[in-house]
């Protein structure tokens, strides 16, 4: 049994240990799942922001691409079916800002700048300060770039980049290196990019990007990179001639003269006219190919060409319509203040090539990057989820939960998505872990207590089994002794071996006493069995407790005296009350029998039986002068089958049920039993019976 119990404990302990390990592993898995789910939410928000910003930028670029070329002029002649040639102001003239576009302009091959905001003939001192400053920016930035004073090239993303002086070029290379490391050319927005190891010449932005590579992802907003087909439209020659004739001086040239002057001018500048549609993958944009050609001096046209010129003029005048080709926008980046804190530190211009037969124009505007940043912020505020915050910067933040690099093709914006409460997942996992620890502690404690209880129960069962074995052995012995005496006396009397009448009467008395002893033993066993099963019936009747005790004493006296003891009674007056006579008799008999067993070696062989009244109870006492009962065993002697001493060396007989029955019968009378050591030796059993 003990071995099986140990095996069961080992199995249960191993199961609990595995359950604990599985619980903690599940918590870790749950935490990783929460982090992955939260990261997925950040990635989804970044993608939604990208799509929202791209939608706005696409809508803006489509509107600008559809804008007529005449809107870039201060005044123009609209298409009119009735031939009305009245000049109309440009719809852009009211403000320099139109959404993401700021400062529309047009540049002709001679470098003349025309805007919708002031006539070309206006004196610079009369211009508004904002317009004057903007025109100066166009001359020093855009025109210088187009004339080749600064090297103009396209990076790998199709983004024009104007290189500065050698010192500034290194700074620009560093910026491009940051973009290359974040793989901004990747068209798939949700592809994770891994930054390479930092180099010695990497800037602070590159080092920061390397540190947070795991949380950084590039989102391509390829509005400019998408394939756009050039527009081809037709316009009345007279209308187109007058619109193109709006020169820097503001004069309207006659059509024949204008065409005659434009042909040699274009020939002298050697501007290519067979340009393919520019795309973001070209090595040069259309505008520099047209406008950055070397300027040659206008040589006098040979006299021999005059006839050809006149012929060309006549042929052109013969055609009633002209074809106008408008190319898609391409970005042109002009370096600005490198110490600027703006997200877009450089000036971004979007330009397009307009070709009207042999006339080439460059139209464009400056991208309002502040408005673009504001739109990104507006999209972020609209699409952020609970517990999220954001910050736009030029470099990623190390504490960002997710860094989205929004690549526009002409520059990039670093969108740092932040957790408002960075430790909420850890806190939630900690709370769950605390709950798990408490639950496991309770389970472990319950299992341990159950195992301890089971162990104690097994021990009690084993102990009870031993006591039952001892009880069976004791009962067998108790039955054998009187039966042997009865059998012996019966045989002697049957064979007439006893001749004296006095001896016969003595033998008959002994046989009666032994049979009564057997009856008491059997009655004890039966009563205990009935009490254990709850089937013991008590018959309470009003009577005299002294008469009951006196009858028991008289019945037990011969047996007591035969064992060498003297039975003394001290009975005081007690008012009659209801009690079970048989139960009280069993109490007194068992107490006297117990005194005979354990006090047989006492010098004072006197057993005293007392009865007295005490408050609301009647008290029965049985005192002997034996060795007494140790205090360590005074509580256990009332247990069933328990007997003082060692079973192997015990000399006293008995079944171990007598005192247990005394206690049960006293409790049936709403009383109790006490055991006290007498002086100088002996023990007193005191039974209280409620009245």
C-alpha positions in Angstrom: 0.0 0.0 0.0 2.8 2.4 0.9 4.6 1.6 -2.3 1.4 2.3 -4.4 0.9 5.5 -2.5 4.5 6.7 -3.3 4.0 5.8 -7.0 0.7 7.8 -7.1 2.4 10.8 -5.4 5.2 10.7 -8.0 2.8 10.6 -10.9 0.6 13.4 -9.5 3.8 15.5 -8.8 5.1 15.0 -12.3 1.7 15.9 -13.8 1.5 19.1 -11.7 5.1 20.0 -12.7 4.3 19.5 -16.3 1.1 21.6 -15.8 3.1 24.4 -14.2 5.7 24.4 -17.0 2.9 24.3 -19.6 1.1 27.2 -17.9 4.2 29.4 -17.9 5.0 28.4 -21.5 1.4 29.3 -22.5 1.8 32.7 -20.8 5.0 33.4 -22.8 3.3 32.3 -26.0 0.3 34.5 -25.2 2.7 37.4 -24.6 4.4 36.8 -27.9 1.0 36.6 -29.6 0.0 39.9 -28.1 3.2 41.6 -29.2 2.8 40.1 -32.7 -0.9 41.1 -32.8 0.0 44.6 -31.7 2.8 44.9 -34.3 0.3 43.7 -36.9 -2.0 46.6 -35.8 0.8 49.1 -36.2 1.7 47.7 -39.6 -1.9 47.8 -40.7 -2.2 51.4 -39.5 0.9 52.4 -41.4 -0.4 50.7 -44.5 -3.8 52.5 -44.1 -1.9 55.8 -43.7 0.1 55.1 -46.8 -3.0 54.3 -48.9 -4.8 57.4 -47.6 -1.8 59.7 -48.4 -1.3 58.1 -51.7 -5.0 58.5 -52.6 -4.7 62.2 -51.9 -1.5 62.6 -53.7 -2.8 60.7 -56.7 -5.9 62.9 -56.9 -3.7 66.0 -56.7 -1.3 64.9 -59.4 -4.1 63.8 -61.7 -5.7 67.2 -61.3 -2.4 69.0 -62.0 -1.7 66.8 -64.9 -5.0 67.6 -66.5 -4.4 71.3 -65.9 -4.2 73.2 -69.2 -0.9 74.6 -70.1 -2.5 78.1 -70.5 -3.2 78.2 -66.7 0.5 78.8 -66.2 0.3 82.2 -68.0 -0.8 85.5 -66.5 -3.3 85.9 -69.3 -4.3 83.7 -72.2 -6.7 83.3 -75.1 -9.2 80.6 -74.3 -10.6 78.2 -76.9 -13.8 79.7 -78.2 -16.0 78.3 -81.0 -17.1 81.8 -82.0 -13.5 83.0 -82.4 -13.5 85.3 -79.5 -9.9 86.3 -78.8 -10.4 88.2 -75.5 -7.7 87.6 -73.0 -8.6 85.8 -69.8 -6.8 85.8 -66.4 -5.4 82.5 -65.2 -7.5 80.7 -62.6 -4.3 80.4 -60.6 -3.8 84.1 -60.3 -5.7 84.6 -57.0 -3.2 82.8 -54.8 0.2 81.2 -55.0 -1.0 78.2 -53.0 -3.3 75.6 -54.5 -3.4 72.6 -52.3 0.0 70.9 -52.5 1.1 73.2 -55.3 2.9 76.4 -54.6 4.0 79.0 -57.2 3.1 77.7 -60.7 5.7 78.9 -63.3 6.7 78.4 -66.9 10.2 78.6 -68.4 10.8 79.0 -72.1 14.0 77.9 -73.8 15.5 81.4 -73.4 15.2 81.1 -69.6 12.3 83.6 -69.3 10.0 82.9 -66.3 6.3 83.4 -66.6 3.9 83.1 -63.6 0.1 83.4 -63.3 0.6 86.0 -60.6 2.1 89.0 -62.4 2.6 90.2 -65.9 6.0 89.4 -67.4 6.5 93.1 -68.0 6.0 94.0 -64.4 9.0 95.6 -62.7 10.6 93.5 -59.9 10.3 96.3 -57.4 6.5 96.4 -57.9 6.1 92.7 -57.2 4.8 91.4 -53.9 7.7 90.3 -51.6 6.6 86.7 -51.6 6.5 86.5 -55.4 9.8 88.4 -55.8 11.5 86.0 -53.4 10.0 83.0 -55.2 11.2 84.3 -58.6 14.6 84.7 -57.1 14.5 81.1 -55.9 13.5 80.0 -59.4 16.4 81.9 -61.0 19.1 80.8 -58.5 17.8 77.3 -58.0 15.9 75.9 -60.9 17.5 77.8 -63.7 21.0 77.3 -62.4 20.3 73.6 -62.2 18.9 73.5 -65.7 21.8 75.5 -67.2 24.2 72.9 -65.9 25.9 75.0 -63.2 25.1 72.1 -60.8 25.2 68.5 -61.8 21.7 67.2 -62.2 21.1 63.4 -62.1 18.5 60.9 -61.2 19.0 58.6 -58.3 18.0 54.9 -58.4 14.4 55.8 -57.4 13.9 58.2 -60.4 14.3 61.2 -58.0 16.3 64.1 -59.6 18.9 65.2 -57.2 21.0 68.4 -57.7 24.5 67.9 -56.5 26.2 70.6 -54.6 29.8 71.5 -54.2 32.2 68.6 -53.2 31.6 69.4 -49.5 27.8 69.4 -50.0 28.0 66.3 -52.3 29.3 64.2 -49.5 26.3 65.2 -47.3 23.9 64.3 -50.1 25.6 61.0 -50.6 25.1 60.2 -46.9 21.3 60.9 -47.3 21.1 58.7 -50.3 22.9 56.0 -48.5 20.3 56.1 -45.7 17.6 55.7 -48.4 19.5 52.8 -50.1 19.9 51.1 -46.8 16.2 51.2 -46.1 15.5 49.9 -49.6 13.1 52.6 -50.6 12.9 51.3 -54.2 11.1 48.2 -53.0 7.6 48.4 -54.6 5.9 46.0 -52.1 4.9 48.1 -49.2 4.7 45.4 -46.6 8.1 43.9 -47.3 10.4 44.0 -44.2 13.8 45.6 -44.9 16.9 44.7 -43.0 19.5 47.4 -42.8 23.2 46.5 -43.3 25.8 46.9 -40.7 26.9 50.5 -40.0 29.9 51.8 -41.9 32.5 54.2 -40.6 31.1 57.0 -42.9 27.4 56.4 -42.0 25.6 59.4 -40.7 23.7 59.4 -37.4 20.5 58.7 -39.3 22.0 55.5 -40.8 23.2 54.3 -37.3 19.8 54.9 -35.8 18.2 53.0 -38.7 20.5 50.1 -38.1 19.6 50.0 -34.4 15.9 49.9 -35.1 16.0 47.8 -38.2 13.7 45.2 -36.7 10.9 47.8 -36.3 11.4 49.7 -39.5 9.5 49.1 -42.7 9.4 51.0 -46.0 6.1 52.0 -47.5 6.3 53.2 -51.1 4.0 56.0 -52.2 4.7 55.7 -55.9 2.3 58.3 -57.2 5.1 59.7 -59.3 6.5 56.3 -60.2 3.4 55.0 -61.7 3.4 54.9 -65.5 1.6 58.0 -66.8 0.9 58.5 -70.5 1.6 61.9 -72.0 -1.4 64.0 -73.0 -1.8 64.9 -76.7 -4.4 67.5 -77.6 -5.1 69.9 -80.4 -5.7 73.7 -80.4 -6.5 76.3 -83.0 -3.3 77.6 -84.5 -4.3 81.2 -84.0 -5.1 80.6 -80.3 -1.9 78.6 -79.7 0.2 81.2 -81.5 -1.2 84.0 -79.4 -0.7 82.1 -76.1 2.8 81.1 -77.0 3.5 84.7 -78.0 3.1 85.9 -74.5 6.8 86.6 -74.1 8.6 88.0 -71.2 7.9 91.5 -72.5 4.2 90.7 -72.6 3.8 91.5 -76.4 1.6 89.5 -78.7 3.5 88.6 -81.8 1.8 88.0 -85.2 1.5 84.4 -86.0 3.7 84.5 -89.1 6.4 86.5 -87.5 6.3 84.3 -84.3 6.7 81.1 -86.3 9.5 82.6 -88.4 11.4 83.6 -85.3 10.9 80.3 -83.4 12.3 78.0 -86.0 15.8 79.4 -86.1 15.9 79.9 -82.4 15.1 76.3 -81.8 17.6 75.2 -84.4 20.3 77.3 -82.9 19.8 75.9 -79.4 19.9 72.3 -80.8 17.0 71.2 -78.6 16.0 67.7 -79.4 12.4 67.3 -80.5 12.0 63.6 -80.6 12.0 63.1 -76.8 10.3 59.9 -75.6 7.8 60.2 -72.7 9.9 60.7 -69.6 9.6 58.1 -66.8 11.1 57.8 -63.3 13.6 55.3 -64.6 15.3 57.6 -67.1 18.8 58.8 -66.6 17.7 62.4 -67.4 14.4 64.2 -67.2 12.9 65.9 -70.2 13.4 69.4 -68.9 17.2 69.2 -68.5 17.6 67.6 -71.9 15.7 70.5 -73.5 16.7 73.4 -71.3 20.3 72.5 -70.3 21.7 72.3 -73.8 24.6 74.5 -74.4 23.7 77.9 -75.5 25.1 78.9 -78.8 25.2 82.4 -80.1 22.4 83.2 -82.4 24.2 83.2 -85.8 22.7 85.3 -88.5 20.5 83.2 -90.7 22.0 82.7 -94.1 20.3 84.4 -97.0 20.0 81.1 -98.8 17.7 79.9 -96.0 15.2 82.7 -96.3 13.3 80.9 -98.9 13.0 77.8 -96.8 11.8 79.9 -93.8 9.1 81.6 -95.8 8.1 78.2 -97.1 7.9 76.8 -93.6 5.8 79.8 -92.5 3.4 79.4 -95.3 3.1 75.7 -94.6 2.5 76.3 -90.9 -0.2 78.9 -91.6 -1.9 76.4 -93.9 -2.6 74.0 -91.0 -5.6 75.2 -88.9 -4.8 73.1 -85.8 -1.6 72.5 -83.8 -0.7 69.5 -81.7 0.2 70.0 -78.1 2.0 67.3 -76.2 2.2 67.4 -72.3 4.5 65.0 -70.5 3.9 63.7 -67.0 5.4 65.5 -64.0 8.8 64.5 -62.7 10.5 65.8 -59.5 13.3 68.2 -59.4 15.1 68.6 -56.1 17.0 71.8 -55.3 19.1 71.7 -52.2 18.1 74.1 -49.4 19.4 74.8 -46.0 21.0 71.6 -44.7 20.5 72.7 -41.0 16.7 72.9 -41.5 14.5 71.0 -39.1 11.9 70.4 -41.7 10.9 66.8 -42.7 11.7 67.8 -46.3 14.9 69.9 -46.0 15.2 70.4 -49.7 12.9 72.2 -52.2 10.9 69.8 -54.3 9.7 71.0 -57.7 7.4 69.1 -60.0 8.0 70.0 -63.6 6.6 68.8 -66.9 7.6 69.2 -70.5 5.1 70.9 -72.9 5.8 70.7 -76.6 3.8 72.8 -79.1 5.2 71.7 -82.5 8.8 72.9 -82.3 8.3 75.0 -79.2 9.4 73.5 -75.9 8.3 74.8 -72.5 8.9 73.8 -69.0 6.0 74.1 -66.6 5.8 73.3 -62.9 5.4 74.3 -59.3 7.0 73.9 -56.0 5.6 71.1 -53.9 4.1 72.4 -50.7 5.9 70.0 -48.4 4.4 71.6 -45.3 0.9 70.9 -46.6 2.0 67.3 -47.5 3.3 66.8 -44.0 0.0 68.2 -42.6 -2.0 65.8 -44.7 0.2 62.9 -43.4 -0.5 64.1 -39.9 -4.2 64.4 -40.6 -4.3 60.8 -42.0 -2.4 59.5 -39.0 -4.7 61.2 -36.5 -7.7 59.8 -38.4 -6.4 56.2 -38.6 -4.6 55.7 -35.3 -6.1 53.1 -33.0 -6.5 53.2 -29.3 -3.3 53.6 -27.3 -1.3 54.7 -30.3 0.6 58.0 -31.0 2.8 59.2 -33.8 5.6 61.5 -34.6 7.0 62.7 -37.9 10.7 63.1 -38.1 13.6 62.7 -40.4 15.1 59.8 -38.5 13.5 56.8 -36.7 13.1 56.9 -33.0 14.7 54.0 -31.0 11.6 53.8 -28.7 9.1 53.6 -31.6 6.9 50.6 -31.7 7.0 50.6 -35.4 8.7 53.0 -37.9 7.1 53.5 -41.3 9.3 55.2 -43.9 6.9 56.8 -46.3 8.9 57.0 -49.6 7.4 59.5 -52.0 10.0 59.1 -54.7 11.2 62.7 -54.2 11.9 62.3 -50.5 10.8 60.3 -47.5 9.0 60.9 -44.2 9.8 58.9 -41.1 6.5 58.1 -39.3 7.3 56.9 -35.8 4.3 55.0 -34.4 4.5 55.0 -30.6 2.8 53.2 -27.8 1.1 55.6 -25.3 1.7 52.9 -22.6 4.7 50.9 -23.8 4.6 48.4 -20.9 0.9 47.5 -21.1 1.6 44.0 -22.6 4.3 43.4 -20.0 1.9 44.5 -17.2 -0.9 42.3 -18.5 1.5 39.4 -18.8 2.7 40.1 -15.2 -0.8 40.1 -13.9 -1.6 36.9 -15.7 1.6 35.4 -14.4 0.7 36.5 -10.8 -2.7 34.8 -11.2 -1.1 31.7 -12.6 1.4 31.6 -9.7 -1.4 31.9 -7.2 -3.5 29.3 -8.9 -0.6 26.9 -9.2 0.2 27.6 -5.5 -3.3 26.8 -4.5 -3.4 23.7 -6.7 0.0 22.5 -5.3 -1.1 23.3 -1.7 -4.4 21.4 -2.3 -2.6 18.4 -3.8 -0.1 18.4 -1.0 -2.8 18.6 1.6 -4.7 15.9 -0.1 -1.6 13.7 -0.3 -0.9 14.4 3.4 -4.6 13.7 4.3 -4.5 10.5 2.2 -1.3 9.5 3.8 -2.8 10.0 7.3 -5.9 8.2 6.2 -3.8 5.3 5.0 -2.0 5.3 8.3 -5.2 5.4 10.2 -6.6 2.6 8.0 -3.5 0.6 8.6 -3.7 1.4 12.4 -7.4 0.6 12.5 -6.7 -2.7 10.7 -4.1 -3.6 13.3 -6.5 -2.6 16.1 -9.2 -4.7 14.5 -6.8 -7.6 14.3 -6.0 -7.1 18.0 -9.7 -6.8 18.8 -10.4 -10.1 17.0 -7.6 -11.7 18.9 -8.7 -10.2 22.2 -12.4 -11.2 21.6 -11.2 -14.7 20.7 -9.2 -14.8 24.0 -12.1 -13.3 26.0 -14.5 -15.9 24.6 -12.1 -18.8 25.0 -11.5 -18.2 28.8 -15.1 -18.3 30.0 -16.0 -21.1 27.6 -13.2 -23.2 28.8 -14.3 -22.6 32.4 -17.9 -23.5 31.6 -16.9 -26.5 29.6 -14.6 -27.8 32.4 -17.2 -27.3 35.2 -19.9 -28.8 33.0 -17.8 -31.9 32.3 -17.0 -32.3 36.0 -20.6 -32.0 37.0 -21.7 -34.3 34.1 -19.3 -37.1 35.2 -20.3 -36.6 38.8 -16.8 -35.9 39.9 -18.0 -33.3 42.5 -19.6 -35.0 45.4 -20.0 -32.0 47.8 -23.1 -29.9 47.4 -21.3 -26.7 48.4 -18.7 -27.3 45.7 -21.5 -28.0 43.2 -23.2 -24.7 44.1 -19.9 -22.9 43.7 -19.3 -24.4 40.3 -22.8 -23.5 39.2 -22.2 -20.0 40.4 -19.0 -19.8 38.5 -20.7 -21.1 35.4 -23.4 -18.5 35.7 -20.8 -15.7 36.2 -18.8 -16.8 33.2 -21.9 -17.0 31.1 -22.8 -13.4 32.3 -19.3 -12.4 31.4 -19.9 -13.9 27.9 -23.2 -12.0 27.7 -21.6 -8.7 28.6 -18.8 -9.3 26.0 -21.3 -10.1 23.3 -23.5 -7.2 24.3 -20.6 -4.8 24.2 -19.7 -6.0 20.7 -23.3 -5.7 19.5 -23.8 -2.3 21.1 -20.7 -1.0 19.5 -21.8 -2.3 16.1 -25.2 -0.7 16.5 -23.7 2.6 17.5 -21.3 2.5 14.5 -24.3 1.9 12.2 -26.5 4.4 14.0 -29.0 1.7 14.9 -28.7 1.7 18.6 -32.1 2.5 20.2 -32.2 4.1 23.7 -35.1 3.7 26.1 -35.2 6.7 28.4 -37.5 6.3 31.4 -37.7 8.2 34.6 -36.2 6.3 37.5 -33.7 6.3 40.4 -30.1 6.2 39.2 -29.0 4.9 42.7 -31.2 1.9 42.3 -29.7 1.1 38.9 -26.2 1.5 40.2 -27.0 -0.6 43.3 -28.3 -3.4 41.2 -25.2 -3.4 39.1 -23.0 -3.5 42.2 -24.8 -6.4 43.7 -24.6 -8.3 40.4 -20.9 -7.6 40.0 -20.0 -8.2 43.7 -19.4 -12.0 43.5 -17.3 -11.6 40.4 -15.3 -8.7 42.0 -14.8 -10.6 45.3 -13.7 -13.7 43.4 -10.9 -11.6 41.9 -9.8 -10.4 45.3 -11.4 -6.9 45.3 -13.7 -5.1 47.6 -16.6 -3.2 46.1 -17.7 -0.1 48.1 -20.6 2.2 47.2 -21.1 5.8 48.2 -24.6 6.7 46.9 -26.1 10.1 47.6 -29.7 11.2 47.1 -30.4 12.0 43.5 -33.8 13.0 42.3 -35.3 10.7 39.7 -34.8 11.7 36.0 -35.0 10.1 32.6 -32.2 7.8 31.6 -31.6 4.5 29.7 -31.3 1.8 32.4 -29.4 -0.7 30.2 -26.9 2.0 29.0 -26.2 3.1 32.6 -25.8 -0.5 33.7 -23.3 -1.0 30.8 -21.4 2.1 31.9 -21.0 0.9 35.5 -20.2 -2.7 34.5 -17.5 -1.6 32.0 -15.9 0.8 34.5 -15.8 -1.9 37.2 -14.5 -4.4 34.8 -11.8 -2.0 33.7 -10.7 -1.4 37.3 -10.5 -5.2 37.8 -8.2 -5.6 34.8 -5.7 -2.8 35.4 -5.7 -2.6 39.2 -5.2 -6.4 39.9 -1.6 -5.8 41.1 -2.6 -2.9 43.4 -2.0 -3.2 47.1 -5.3 -1.5 47.9 -7.8 -3.7 46.2 -10.8 -1.5 46.8 -13.1 -0.2 44.1 -15.4 2.7 45.1 -18.6 3.4 43.2 -20.1 6.9 43.9 -23.3 8.6 42.8 -24.0 12.3 43.4 -25.9 15.2 42.0 -24.1 18.2 40.4 -26.1 21.2 39.1 -27.9 19.9 36.1 -26.4 16.4 35.9 -26.0 13.2 37.8 -22.4 12.1 38.4 -21.2 8.5 38.5 -17.6 7.8 39.7 -15.6 4.6 39.8 -12.3 4.8 41.6 -9.5 2.2 41.8 -6.0 2.3 43.3 -4.1 0.8 40.4 -1.1 2.4 38.6 -3.3 5.1 37.0 -3.2 6.3 33.3 -0.5 8.4 31.8 -1.7 11.8 30.7 -0.4 11.1 27.2 -2.9 8.3 26.9 -5.9 9.7 28.8 -7.5 11.0 25.6 -6.9 7.9 23.6 -8.3 5.4 26.0 -11.8 6.2 24.8 -11.0 5.3 21.2 -12.4 2.1 19.9 -10.1 -0.9 20.1 -7.4 1.1 22.0 -5.8 -0.5 25.0 -3.0 0.8 27.1 0.4 -0.8 26.8 2.1 -2.9 24.1 0.0 -5.6 22.5 3.0 -8.0 22.7 3.7 -7.5 26.4 0.2 -6.6 27.7 -1.0 -8.7 30.6 -4.5 -7.2 31.0 -7.3 -8.8 29.1 -10.1 -7.0 27.3 -11.4 -6.0 23.8 -10.8 -2.3 23.9 -14.5 -1.5 23.5 -15.5 -0.9 27.2 -14.4 2.7 27.6 -15.4 3.6 24.1 -18.9 2.4 24.9 -18.9 4.4 28.2 -18.1 7.5 26.2 -20.8 6.8 23.6 -23.4 6.1 26.2 -22.6 9.2 28.2 -22.8 11.3 25.0 -26.2 9.7 24.3 -27.3 11.2 27.6 -26.0 14.6 26.6 -23.1 14.1 29.0 -19.4 13.4 29.0 -16.8 11.3 30.7 -13.6 12.4 32.5 -10.6 10.6 33.7 -8.6 11.8 36.7 -5.6 10.4 38.5 -6.3 9.6 42.2 -4.0 10.2 45.0 -1.7 8.6 46.0 -2.3 6.3 43.1 -5.2 5.1 41.0 -7.6 6.6 38.6 -11.1 8.0 38.8 -13.6 7.8 35.9 -16.3 10.4 36.2 -19.4 10.2 34.1 -21.8 13.1 33.7 -25.4 12.4 32.7 -27.6 15.3 31.9 -30.9 15.4 33.9 
